[in-house]
């Protein structure tokens, strides 16, 4: 059975990150991940990780000076210095808290060729710096429904980018919600791309709630992942429909 990681960008987001880590432990998660931990000191996050024994398995680079209107800058022409600053910051933070993956957030670019060239150069830089600390850079296709205009929106384009950069520590973040919205054929797509996947995330489709209803049959999908030999974590990145505690029945069912 997969080991589940609580995405604290969406879960327990109304409390401070160190407290959310402790809440995830009490709920039965085996790891945590988050989006942007930078408002909290690495000491306070490390204390919570040490207290719980949970690993932090992923963080993101910052969104950019315009926040959600940027949705990252790693593929933004003319903003390479800003992107490198965010990459350096994320790697340093990941090293300090023992985090495995760093998601290099691309930005809303219109997916131009120029933007893709910038993305590949910035990813090559990020991977070279991350490799010094045995860290992995991941890139995540986002659906147009959730992120209109985002640079990367399908798995195959992500694989093209990964192969073009050509380094071992660049991997794909396979978010089942986004891939189902854009492409579907989830199990076969997972099987075909598994060697290039660094992390997997789940949520219900279409409402992005708890992974216990909707059009994705998660018991079958997670069983297929087991059969494929996936030994990483599966990130629970969903918007609770009610309270956090009311929505944890899906996790208890797997436990």
MIDOSE-1310 file (N, C-alpha, C; in nm, 2 decimals, decimal comma, always signed):
residues 255
xxxx	+0,08/-0,12/+0,00/+0,00/+0,00/+0,00/+0,09/+0,12/+0,00; +0,05/+0,23/-0,07/+0,13/+0,35/-0,08/+0,14/+0,41/+0,06; +0,25/+0,49/+0,08/+0,27/+0,57/+0,20/+0,22/+0,71/+0,16; +0,14/+0,77/+0,25/+0,08/+0,90/+0,21/+0,15/+1,01/+0,28
xxxx	+0,17/+1,12/+0,21/+0,22/+1,24/+0,25/+0,11/+1,35/+0,26; +0,11/+1,43/+0,36/+0,01/+1,54/+0,38/+0,07/+1,66/+0,31; +0,00/+1,72/+0,21/+0,04/+1,84/+0,15/-0,02/+1,96/+0,24; +0,07/+2,02/+0,31/+0,03/+2,13/+0,41/+0,01/+2,26/+0,34
xxxx	+0,02/+2,27/+0,21/-0,03/+2,38/+0,14/-0,18/+2,39/+0,14; -0,24/+2,27/+0,14/-0,39/+2,26/+0,13/-0,45/+2,21/+0,26; -0,38/+2,12/+0,33/-0,43/+2,06/+0,46/-0,38/+2,13/+0,58; -0,46/+2,15/+0,68/-0,43/+2,23/+0,80/-0,36/+2,36/+0,77
xxxx	-0,41/+2,43/+0,66/-0,35/+2,55/+0,62/-0,38/+2,67/+0,71; -0,48/+2,65/+0,80/-0,52/+2,76/+0,89/-0,43/+2,76/+1,01; -0,33/+2,68/+1,03/-0,24/+2,68/+1,14/-0,10/+2,69/+1,09; -0,01/+2,73/+1,18/+0,13/+2,74/+1,14/+0,19/+2,61/+1,10
xxxx	+0,29/+2,62/+1,01/+0,35/+2,50/+0,95/+0,40/+2,40/+1,05; +0,47/+2,44/+1,15/+0,52/+2,34/+1,25/+0,40/+2,27/+1,32; +0,30/+2,34/+1,35/+0,18/+2,28/+1,41/+0,11/+2,19/+1,31; +0,11/+2,23/+1,19/+0,04/+2,14/+1,08/+0,12/+2,01/+1,07
xxxx	+0,25/+2,01/+1,08/+0,33/+1,89/+1,07/+0,29/+1,80/+1,19; +0,27/+1,85/+1,30/+0,23/+1,77/+1,42/+0,09/+1,71/+1,40; +0,00/+1,80/+1,34/-0,13/+1,75/+1,31/-0,13/+1,63/+1,21; -0,05/+1,64/+1,11/-0,04/+1,54/+1,01/+0,01/+1,41/+1,08
xxxx	+0,10/+1,42/+1,17/+0,15/+1,30/+1,24/+0,03/+1,23/+1,32; -0,04/+1,31/+1,39/-0,15/+1,26/+1,47/-0,26/+1,20/+1,38; -0,28/+1,25/+1,26/-0,38/+1,19/+1,17/-0,33/+1,06/+1,11; -0,20/+1,03/+1,11/-0,16/+0,90/+1,06/-0,08/+0,91/+0,93
xxxx	-0,05/+1,03/+0,88/+0,03/+1,05/+0,76/+0,18/+1,01/+0,79; +0,25/+0,96/+0,69/+0,38/+0,91/+0,71/+0,49/+1,01/+0,66; +0,45/+1,12/+0,60/+0,54/+1,23/+0,55/+0,46/+1,35/+0,53; +0,53/+1,46/+0,51/+0,46/+1,59/+0,48/+0,53/+1,65/+0,36
xxxx	+0,46/+1,75/+0,30/+0,52/+1,83/+0,19/+0,44/+1,96/+0,20; +0,50/+2,06/+0,14/+0,43/+2,19/+0,15/+0,46/+2,27/+0,02; +0,40/+2,39/+0,01/+0,43/+2,47/-0,11/+0,54/+2,57/-0,08; +0,52/+2,66/+0,01/+0,61/+2,77/+0,04/+0,63/+2,78/+0,19
xxxx	+0,74/+2,72/+0,24/+0,76/+2,72/+0,39/+0,84/+2,85/+0,44; +0,86/+2,94/+0,35/+0,97/+3,04/+0,38/+0,93/+3,14/+0,49; +0,80/+3,15/+0,53/+0,77/+3,24/+0,64/+0,81/+3,18/+0,78; +0,85/+3,05/+0,78/+0,89/+2,99/+0,90/+1,03/+2,95/+0,90
xxxx	+1,10/+2,97/+1,02/+1,24/+2,94/+1,02/+1,26/+2,79/+1,00; +1,38/+2,76/+0,95/+1,42/+2,62/+0,93/+1,43/+2,55/+1,07; +1,47/+2,63/+1,17/+1,48/+2,57/+1,31/+1,34/+2,52/+1,35; +1,24/+2,60/+1,34/+1,11/+2,56/+1,39/+1,05/+2,45/+1,31
xxxx	+1,08/+2,44/+1,18/+1,03/+2,33/+1,09/+1,11/+2,20/+1,13; +1,24/+2,22/+1,15/+1,32/+2,10/+1,19/+1,27/+2,04/+1,32; +1,24/+2,13/+1,41/+1,20/+2,08/+1,54/+1,07/+2,00/+1,53; +0,97/+2,05/+1,45/+0,85/+1,97/+1,43/+0,88/+1,84/+1,36
xxxx	+0,97/+1,84/+1,26/+1,00/+1,72/+1,19/+1,07/+1,62/+1,28; +1,16/+1,67/+1,36/+1,23/+1,58/+1,46/+1,13/+1,53/+1,56; +1,04/+1,61/+1,61/+0,94/+1,57/+1,71/+0,85/+1,46/+1,66; +0,82/+1,46/+1,53/+0,72/+1,37/+1,47/+0,79/+1,25/+1,40
xxxx	+0,91/+1,27/+1,36/+0,98/+1,17/+1,28/+0,93/+1,16/+1,14; +0,86/+1,27/+1,09/+0,81/+1,27/+0,96/+0,92/+1,34/+0,87; +0,94/+1,28/+0,75/+1,02/+1,36/+0,65/+0,94/+1,46/+0,57; +1,01/+1,57/+0,54/+0,95/+1,67/+0,44/+1,00/+1,62/+0,31
xxxx	+0,90/+1,59/+0,22/+0,94/+1,53/+0,09/+0,93/+1,63/-0,03; +0,88/+1,75/-0,01/+0,87/+1,84/-0,12/+0,84/+1,99/-0,08; +0,91/+2,08/-0,14/+0,87/+2,22/-0,13/+0,88/+2,28/-0,27; +0,82/+2,40/-0,29/+0,82/+2,47/-0,42/+0,91/+2,59/-0,41
xxxx	+0,96/+2,63/-0,53/+1,02/+2,77/-0,54/+0,91/+2,87/-0,53; +0,94/+2,99/-0,50/+0,84/+3,10/-0,48/+0,76/+3,13/-0,61; +0,65/+3,19/-0,59/+0,56/+3,22/-0,71/+0,61/+3,33/-0,79; +0,68/+3,43/-0,73/+0,73/+3,55/-0,80/+0,68/+3,67/-0,74
xxxx	+0,73/+3,79/-0,78/+0,70/+3,91/-0,72/+0,55/+3,95/-0,74; +0,48/+3,89/-0,83/+0,34/+3,92/-0,86/+0,25/+3,81/-0,81; +0,31/+3,72/-0,73/+0,23/+3,61/-0,66/+0,16/+3,52/-0,76; +0,03/+3,49/-0,74/-0,04/+3,40/-0,82/-0,05/+3,44/-0,96
xxxx	-0,04/+3,57/-0,99/-0,04/+3,62/-1,13/+0,08/+3,58/-1,20; +0,19/+3,55/-1,13/+0,31/+3,49/-1,20/+0,30/+3,34/-1,20; +0,26/+3,28/-1,09/+0,26/+3,14/-1,07/+0,40/+3,07/-1,10; +0,50/+3,14/-1,05/+0,63/+3,09/-1,08/+0,70/+3,18/-1,18
xxxx	+0,84/+3,17/-1,19/+0,91/+3,25/-1,29/+1,02/+3,16/-1,36; +1,03/+3,04/-1,33/+1,14/+2,96/-1,38/+1,14/+2,95/-1,54; +1,03/+2,98/-1,60/+1,02/+2,98/-1,75/+0,99/+3,12/-1,80; +1,01/+3,22/-1,72/+0,98/+3,36/-1,76/+1,10/+3,43/-1,82
xxxx	+1,09/+3,46/-1,95/+1,20/+3,53/-2,02/+1,22/+3,67/-1,95; +1,34/+3,71/-1,93/+1,37/+3,83/-1,87/+1,37/+3,83/-1,72; +1,34/+3,72/-1,66/+1,34/+3,71/-1,51/+1,43/+3,60/-1,46; +1,54/+3,58/-1,54/+1,63/+3,47/-1,50/+1,69/+3,50/-1,36
xxxx	+1,73/+3,62/-1,33/+1,80/+3,65/-1,21/+1,70/+3,62/-1,09; +1,58/+3,66/-1,11/+1,48/+3,63/-1,00/+1,46/+3,48/-0,99; +1,45/+3,41/-1,10/+1,43/+3,27/-1,09/+1,55/+3,20/-1,02; +1,67/+3,24/-1,05/+1,79/+3,18/-0,99/+1,79/+3,21/-0,84
xxxx	+1,75/+3,33/-0,80/+1,74/+3,36/-0,66/+1,64/+3,27/-0,58; +1,53/+3,24/-0,64/+1,43/+3,15/-0,58/+1,48/+3,01/-0,58; +1,55/+2,97/-0,68/+1,61/+2,83/-0,69/+1,71/+2,82/-0,58; +1,80/+2,91/-0,56/+1,90/+2,91/-0,46/+1,84/+2,90/-0,32
xxxx	+1,74/+2,99/-0,30/+1,67/+2,99/-0,17/+1,60/+2,86/-0,14; +1,53/+2,80/-0,24/+1,46/+2,67/-0,22/+1,56/+2,56/-0,19; +1,67/+2,55/-0,26/+1,77/+2,45/-0,23/+1,83/+2,46/-0,09; +1,86/+2,58/-0,06/+1,92/+2,61/+0,08/+1,82/+2,57/+0,19
xxxx	+1,69/+2,60/+0,17/+1,59/+2,56/+0,27/+1,58/+2,41/+0,27; +1,57/+2,35/+0,15/+1,56/+2,20/+0,15/+1,68/+2,13/+0,22; +1,79/+2,18/+0,20/+1,91/+2,12/+0,26/+1,90/+2,14/+0,41; +1,85/+2,25/+0,46/+1,85/+2,28/+0,60/+1,74/+2,19/+0,67
xxxx	+1,64/+2,15/+0,60/+1,53/+2,07/+0,67/+1,53/+1,92/+0,62; +1,63/+1,89/+0,54/+1,64/+1,75/+0,49/+1,53/+1,71/+0,39; +1,49/+1,81/+0,31/+1,38/+1,78/+0,21/+1,43/+1,73/+0,08; +1,36/+1,63/+0,02/+1,41/+1,56/-0,09/+1,39/+1,63/-0,22
xxxx	+1,27/+1,68/-0,25/+1,23/+1,74/-0,38/+1,21/+1,89/-0,38; +1,25/+1,95/-0,48/+1,21/+2,10/-0,50/+1,14/+2,11/-0,63; +1,02/+2,16/-0,63/+0,94/+2,19/-0,75/+0,97/+2,32/-0,80; +1,03/+2,33/-0,92/+1,07/+2,45/-0,99/+0,94/+2,50/-1,06
xxxx	+0,87/+2,60/-1,00/+0,75/+2,65/-1,06/+0,77/+2,74/-1,18; +0,71/+2,70/-1,29/+0,74/+2,76/-1,42/+0,69/+2,90/-1,44; +0,56/+2,92/-1,42/+0,50/+3,05/-1,45/+0,40/+3,04/-1,56; +0,33/+3,15/-1,58/+0,23/+3,17/-1,69/+0,30/+3,23/-1,81
xxxx	+0,33/+3,15/-1,91/+0,42/+3,20/-2,02/+0,35/+3,20/-2,15; +0,24/+3,13/-2,16/+0,18/+3,10/-2,29/+0,25/+2,99/-2,37; +0,35/+2,93/-2,30/+0,42/+2,81/-2,36/+0,49/+2,84/-2,49; +0,55/+2,96/-2,49/+0,63/+2,99/-2,62/+0,76/+2,92/-2,62
xxxx	+0,82/+2,91/-2,74/+0,95/+2,85/-2,75/+1,06/+2,92/-2,67; +1,05/+3,05/-2,67/+1,14/+3,13/-2,59/+1,13/+3,09/-2,44; +1,01/+3,08/-2,39/+0,99/+3,05/-2,25/+1,05/+2,91/-2,22; +1,03/+2,81/-2,32/+1,08/+2,68/-2,30/+1,23/+2,68/-2,29
xxxx	+1,29/+2,76/-2,37/+1,44/+2,77/-2,37/+1,49/+2,82/-2,24; +1,42/+2,92/-2,19/+1,45/+2,98/-2,06/+1,44/+2,87/-1,95; +1,32/+2,80/-1,96/+1,29/+2,70/-1,86/+1,40/+2,60/-1,85; +1,45/+2,55/-1,97/+1,55/+2,45/-1,97/+1,68/+2,50/-1,92
xxxx	+1,72/+2,62/-1,95/+1,84/+2,67/-1,89/+1,83/+2,69/-1,74; +1,72/+2,74/-1,69/+1,70/+2,75/-1,54/+1,70/+2,61/-1,48; +1,64/+2,52/-1,54/+1,63/+2,38/-1,48/+1,77/+2,32/-1,48; +1,85/+2,34/-1,58/+1,99/+2,29/-1,58/+2,07/+2,35/-1,47
xxxx	+2,05/+2,48/-1,45/+2,11/+2,54/-1,33/+2,07/+2,48/-1,20; +1,93/+2,47/-1,19/+1,88/+2,42/-1,06/+1,93/+2,28/-1,03; +1,93/+2,20/-1,14/+1,97/+2,06/-1,12/+2,12/+2,05/-1,08; +2,20/+2,13/-1,14/+2,34/+2,13/-1,11/+2,37/+2,17/-0,96
xxxx	+2,29/+2,27/-0,92/+2,31/+2,32/-0,78/+2,25/+2,21/-0,68; +2,13/+2,16/-0,72/+2,07/+2,06/-0,63/+2,15/+1,93/-0,62; +2,22/+1,89/-0,73/+2,30/+1,77/-0,73/+2,41/+1,78/-0,63; +2,46/+1,90/-0,60/+2,57/+1,92/-0,50/+2,52/+1,87/-0,36
xxxx	+2,39/+1,86/-0,34/+2,33/+1,83/-0,21/+2,25/+1,70/-0,22; +2,26/+1,63/-0,33/+2,18/+1,51/-0,35/+2,03/+1,54/-0,34; +1,99/+1,65/-0,41/+1,84/+1,68/-0,41/+1,79/+1,67/-0,55; +1,66/+1,65/-0,57/+1,60/+1,63/-0,70/+1,51/+1,75/-0,73
xxxx	+1,51/+1,80/-0,85/+1,42/+1,90/-0,90/+1,31/+1,83/-0,97; +1,19/+1,88/-0,94/+1,07/+1,82/-1,01/+1,00/+1,93/-1,09; +0,93/+1,89/-1,20/+0,85/+1,98/-1,27/+0,71/+1,92/-1,28; +0,61/+2,01/-1,27/+0,47/+1,96/-1,26/+0,38/+2,02/-1,36
xxxx	+0,32/+1,93/-1,45/+0,22/+1,98/-1,54/+0,09/+2,02/-1,46; +0,04/+2,14/-1,49/-0,08/+2,19/-1,43/-0,20/+2,20/-1,53; -0,32/+2,17/-1,49/-0,43/+2,18/-1,58/-0,47/+2,32/-1,61; -0,52/+2,35/-1,73/-0,57/+2,48/-1,76/-0,69/+2,52/-1,68
xxxx	-0,76/+2,43/-1,63/-0,87/+2,46/-1,54/-0,82/+2,53/-1,41; -0,72/+2,47/-1,35/-0,67/+2,52/-1,22/-0,57/+2,63/-1,24; -0,50/+2,63/-1,35/-0,39/+2,73/-1,38/-0,38/+2,77/-1,52; -0,48/+2,86/-1,56/-0,48/+2,90/-1,70/-0,35/+2,97/-1,74
xxxx	-0,30/+2,94/-1,86/-0,18/+3,00/-1,90/-0,05/+2,94/-1,85; -0,06/+2,84/-1,76/+0,07/+2,79/-1,71/+0,15/+2,72/-1,82; +0,28/+2,73/-1,80/+0,38/+2,69/-1,91/+0,37/+2,55/-1,94; +0,35/+2,46/-1,84/+0,35/+2,32/-1,86/+0,22/+2,26/-1,83
xxxx	+0,15/+2,19/-1,92/+0,02/+2,14/-1,90/-0,01/+2,00/-1,93; +0,09/+1,92/-1,98/+0,07/+1,78/-2,00/+0,20/+1,70/-1,98; +0,18/+1,58/-1,95/+0,29/+1,49/-1,91/+0,40/+1,48/-2,02; +0,35/+1,46/-2,15/+0,45/+1,44/-2,26/+0,54/+1,56/-2,28
xxxx	+0,49/+1,68/-2,26/+0,57/+1,80/-2,27/+0,67/+1,80/-2,16; +0,63/+1,76/-2,04/+0,72/+1,75/-1,93/+0,83/+1,66/-1,95; +0,80/+1,54/-2,02/+0,91/+1,44/-2,05/+1,00/+1,50/-2,15; +0,95/+1,58/-2,25/+1,04/+1,64/-2,35/+1,14/+1,73/-2,28
xxxx	+1,09/+1,81/-2,19/+1,18/+1,90/-2,11/+1,28/+1,82/-2,03; +1,24/+1,72/-1,96/+1,33/+1,64/-1,88/+1,44/+1,58/-1,97; +1,40/+1,52/-2,08/+1,50/+1,46/-2,17/+1,59/+1,56/-2,24; +1,54/+1,68/-2,26/+1,62/+1,78/-2,32/+1,73/+1,83/-2,23
xxxx	+1,69/+1,85/-2,10/+1,79/+1,89/-2,00/+1,89/+1,78/-1,97; +1,84/+1,65/-1,97/+1,93/+1,54/-1,97/+2,01/+1,51/-1,85; +1,95/+1,53/-1,73/+2,03/+1,50/-1,61/+1,94/+1,41/-1,52; +2,01/+1,33/-1,43/+1,94/+1,23/-1,36/+1,85/+1,28/-1,25
xxxx	+1,88/+1,40/-1,20/+1,80/+1,46/-1,08/+1,69/+1,56/-1,13; +1,64/+1,54/-1,25/+1,52/+1,62/-1,29/+1,41/+1,52/-1,32; +1,30/+1,53/-1,25/+1,20/+1,43/-1,25/+1,06/+1,50/-1,27; +0,96/+1,42/-1,29/+0,82/+1,47/-1,31/+0,74/+1,46/-1,18
xxxx	+0,67/+1,56/-1,15/+0,56/+1,56/-1,05/+0,44/+1,52/-1,12; +0,38/+1,40/-1,09/+0,26/+1,35/-1,15/+0,15/+1,37/-1,06; +0,07/+1,48/-1,08/-0,04/+1,51/-1,00/-0,16/+1,46/-1,07; -0,22/+1,36/-1,01/-0,33/+1,28/-1,08/-0,45/+1,37/-1,11
xxxx	-0,48/+1,47/-1,02/-0,59/+1,56/-1,05/-0,57/+1,64/-1,18; -0,45/+1,70/-1,20/-0,42/+1,77/-1,32/-0,42/+1,69/-1,44; -0,35/+1,57/-1,43/-0,34/+1,48/-1,55/-0,48/+1,43/-1,59; -0,56/+1,39/-1,50/-0,69/+1,35/-1,53/-0,77/+1,46/-1,61
xxxx	-0,77/+1,58/-1,56/-0,84/+1,69/-1,62/-0,79/+1,71/-1,76; -0,66/+1,70/-1,78/-0,61/+1,74/-1,92/-0,60/+1,62/-2,01; -0,58/+1,50/-1,96/-0,54/+1,39/-2,05/-0,61/+1,25/-2,02; -0,63/+1,22/-1,89/-0,68/+1,09/-1,86/-0,59/+0,97/-1,88
xxxx	-0,64/+0,85/-1,90/-0,56/+0,73/-1,92/-0,46/+0,72/-1,81; -0,50/+0,73/-1,69/-0,40/+0,75/-1,58/-0,31/+0,63/-1,56; -0,36/+0,51/-1,55/-0,28/+0,40/-1,51/-0,17/+0,37/-1,62; -0,22/+0,38/-1,75/-0,12/+0,35/-1,85/-0,02/+0,47/-1,86
xxxx	-0,06/+0,59/-1,84/+0,03/+0,70/-1,84/+0,13/+0,69/-1,72; +0,08/+0,65/-1,61/+0,17/+0,63/-1,50/+0,28/+0,52/-1,53; +0,23/+0,41/-1,59/+0,32/+0,30/-1,62/+0,42/+0,34/-1,72; +0,39/+0,42/-1,82/+0,48/+0,46/-1,92/+0,58/+0,56/-1,87
xxxx	+0,55/+0,64/-1,77/+0,63/+0,75/-1,72/+0,70/+0,72/-1,59; +0,67/+0,61/-1,53/+0,72/+0,58/-1,39/+0,87/+0,61/-1,37; +0,95/+0,56/-1,47/+1,10/+0,59/-1,44/+1,14/+0,73/-1,43; +1,05/+0,82/-1,48/+1,08/+0,96/-1,48/+1,01/+1,04/-1,37
xxxx	+0,93/+0,97/-1,29/+0,84/+1,03/-1,19/+0,92/+1,05/-1,06; +0,92/+1,17/-1,00/+0,98/+1,19/-0,87/+0,88/+1,20/-0,76; +0,76/+1,23/-0,79/+0,66/+1,24/-0,68/+0,52/+1,23/-0,74; +0,42/+1,18/-0,67/+0,28/+1,16/-0,72/+0,19/+1,23/-0,62
xxxx	+0,09/+1,30/-0,67/-0,01/+1,37/-0,58/-0,15/+1,32/-0,62; -0,24/+1,33/-0,53/-0,38/+1,28/-0,56/-0,48/+1,38/-0,50; -0,60/+1,38/-0,56/-0,72/+1,45/-0,51/-0,83/+1,40/-0,60; -0,96/+1,42/-0,55/-1,07/+1,38/-0,63/-1,08/+1,47/-0,75
xxxx	-1,14/+1,41/-0,85/-1,18/+1,49/-0,98/-1,33/+1,47/-1,00; -1,40/+1,58/-1,02/-1,35/+1,71/-1,05/-1,34/+1,81/-0,94; -1,38/+1,78/-0,82/-1,39/+1,89/-0,71/-1,26/+1,91/-0,64; -1,16/+1,83/-0,66/-1,03/+1,84/-0,59/-1,05/+1,83/-0,44
xxxx	-1,15/+1,76/-0,40/-1,16/+1,72/-0,25/-1,09/+1,60/-0,22; -1,13/+1,54/-0,10/-1,07/+1,41/-0,06/-1,08/+1,31/-0,17; -0,98/+1,22/-0,18/-0,97/+1,12/-0,29/-1,06/+1,00/-0,25; -1,19/+1,02/-0,23/-1,28/+0,91/-0,19/-1,40/+0,91/-0,28
xxxx	-1,41/+0,99/-0,38/-1,53/+1,00/-0,47/-1,49/+1,06/-0,60; -1,58/+1,07/-0,70/-1,55/+1,14/-0,82/-1,51/+1,04/-0,93; -1,45/+1,08/-1,04/-1,43/+1,00/-1,16/-1,30/+0,92/-1,16; -1,21/+0,94/-1,06/-1,09/+0,85/-1,05/-1,12/+0,74/-0,94
xxxx	-1,10/+0,62/-0,98/-1,11/+0,51/-0,89/-0,97/+0,49/-0,82; -0,96/+0,55/-0,71/-0,83/+0,55/-0,64/-0,79/+0,41/-0,59; -0,88/+0,33/-0,53/-0,84/+0,20/-0,49/-0,77/+0,12/-0,61; -0,83/+0,13/-0,73/-0,76/+0,06/-0,84/-0,63/+0,12/-0,88
xxxx	-0,63/+0,26/-0,88/-0,51/+0,33/-0,93/-0,39/+0,30/-0,83; -0,42/+0,31/-0,70/-0,31/+0,29/-0,60/-0,27/+0,14/-0,60; -0,36/+0,05/-0,62/-0,32/-0,09/-0,63/-0,23/-0,11/-0,75; -0,26/-0,04/-0,86/-0,18/-0,05/-0,98/-0,04/+0,01/-0,96
xxxx	-0,03/+0,12/-0,88/+0,10/+0,17/-0,84/+0,18/+0,07/-0,76; +0,12/+0,00/-0,67/+0,19/-0,10/-0,60/+0,24/-0,21/-0,69; +0,16/-0,25/-0,78/+0,20/-0,35/-0,88/+0,32/-0,30/-0,97; +0,32/-0,18/-0,99/+0,43/-0,12/-1,07/+0,56/-0,11/-0,99
xxxx	+0,55/-0,12/-0,86/+0,67/-0,11/-0,78/+0,70/+0,03/-0,73; +0,60/+0,12/-0,73/+0,62/+0,25/-0,68/+0,65/+0,25/-0,53; +0,76/+0,30/-0,49/+0,80/+0,29/-0,35/+0,81/+0,43/-0,29; +0,77/+0,54/-0,36/+0,77/+0,67/-0,31/+0,65/+0,70/-0,23
xxxx	+0,64/+0,82/-0,18/+0,51/+0,87/-0,12/+0,41/+0,91/-0,22; +0,29/+0,91/-0,18/+0,18/+0,97/-0,26/+0,12/+1,09/-0,18; +0,13/+1,21/-0,24/+0,09/+1,33/-0,17/-0,05/+1,36/-0,17; -0,12/+1,38/-0,06/-0,26/+1,41/-0,05/-0,27/+1,56/-0,06
xxxx	-0,29/+1,61/-0,18/-0,30/+1,76/-0,21/-0,45/+1,79/-0,25; -0,53/+1,80/-0,15/-0,68/+1,82/-0,18/-0,73/+1,93/-0,09; -0,84/+1,99/-0,14/-0,91/+2,09/-0,06/-1,02/+2,02/+0,02; -1,01/+2,01/+0,16/-1,11/+1,94/+0,24/-1,25/+2,00/+0,21
xxxx	-1,35/+1,91/+0,20/-1,49/+1,95/+0,17/-1,55/+2,01/+0,30; -1,51/+1,96/+0,41/-1,56/+2,01/+0,54/-1,44/+2,03/+0,63; -1,44/+1,99/+0,76/-1,33/+2,00/+0,84/-1,22/+1,89/+0,81; -1,10/+1,92/+0,85/-0,99/+1,82/+0,82/-1,03/+1,69/+0,88
xxxx	-1,07/+1,69/+1,01/-1,10/+1,56/+1,07/-1,21/+1,48/+1,01; -1,32/+1,55/+0,97/-1,43/+1,49/+0,90/-1,39/+1,42/+0,77; -1,29/+1,47/+0,71/-1,25/+1,42/+0,58/-1,14/+1,32/+0,58; -1,10/+1,27/+0,69/-0,99/+1,18/+0,70/-1,03/+1,03/+0,69
xxxx	-1,16/+1,00/+0,66/-1,20/+0,86/+0,65/-1,13/+0,79/+0,54; -1,10/+0,86/+0,43/-1,03/+0,79/+0,32/-0,90/+0,74/+0,36; -0,82/+0,81/+0,45/-0,69/+0,77/+0,49/-0,70/+0,65/+0,59; -0,80/+0,66/+0,68/-0,82/+0,55/+0,77/-0,86/+0,42/+0,70
xxx	-0,93/+0,43/+0,59/-0,97/+0,31/+0,51/-0,85/+0,24/+0,46; -0,75/+0,32/+0,41/-0,62/+0,25/+0,36/-0,54/+0,20/+0,48; -0,55/+0,26/+0,59/-0,47/+0,22/+0,70/-0,52/+0,08/+0,76
